[in-house]
Amino acid sequence: MTVIDKAPPASYEGDVRVVRRRLGPGRRFRGAFWVGPAVVLVIWSAGSATGLIKPAILTSPWDVVVAFGVQWTDHDLLGDILSSLARAASGLAIGVITGAVLAVLSGLSRAGESLIDGPIQIKRSIPTLALIPLFIAWFGIGQEMKIVTIALISLVPIYVHTHNGLRGIDGRYAELAETLDLRRGEFVRHVVLPGALPGFLLGMRFAVTSSLLGLVVVEQYNATAGIGHMITLAEQYGQTDVIVVGLVIYGIFGYCADTAVRLTARRVLAWRQTLEG
């Protein structure tokens, strides 16, 4: 029996795209990142307006806006925001750089892995916040302790996900690089770093939120400025609306930072054919 090969119809590629859209998450629409927070805000407002959410339990959104205005005009809220951002950014930068370097050294070398991976895994089992009393003994209760704590919290997710990305690179790429007689530096630049980038960016998302978690805690220790300092004072005076202002600011920090990382990943990793695309 003769088998006659037939070319696929002209609409085949279009059909594949339609199936992909039908089975995938669907088309992306503008402003999708803000839909969830907007729904939460609507529910919060409706609950406060109808009395389902008592002011003693959670301050209404409009009272939070008023408290924000008072803190902005009568107190140094801008200075507190900038102080918190400086602490978080400094600790995050140190943690990201250190974690990425350690991940590359461990991921590309068996000797490096034997020296680095074990201590990092031990550190993962010890909550960083439990080390704060020790950090206070070493660095005091000043800015150094706060930055070191945030850096150590940020380091672990960067290391873990970048290391996993490095070790997850297809071994056939290494064989191809050897066939092409690439030098070690070229192999790292053209194969290893692009291959580890998805893991690194995933680690960035965890590191950003972890740095804010550390910021919330360390600013309770002898801080003279910052959102945490404002919340501590508000707690002492029973100002629940000011406390909610601080929590909302922390939430905005985290959500905006995570959104920035996600948008960066979408652009940088546009070459990948995933459901995100």
Secondary structure, DSSP 8 states (H G I E B T S, - for coil): ---------TTHHHHHHHHHHHHSS----TTGGGHHHHHHHHHHHHHHHHTSS-TTTS--HHHHHHHHHHHHHHS-HHHHHHHHHHHHHHHHHHHHHHHHHHHHHHHS-HHHHHHHHHHHHHHHTS-GGGGHHHHHHHHTTSHHHHHHHHHHHHHHHHHHHHHHHHHTS-HHHHHHHHHTT--HHHHIIIIIHHHHHHHHHHHHHHHHHHHHHHHHHHTTSS-SSSHHHHHHHHHHTT-HHHHHHHHHHHHHHHHHHHHHHHHHHHHHTTTS-STT-
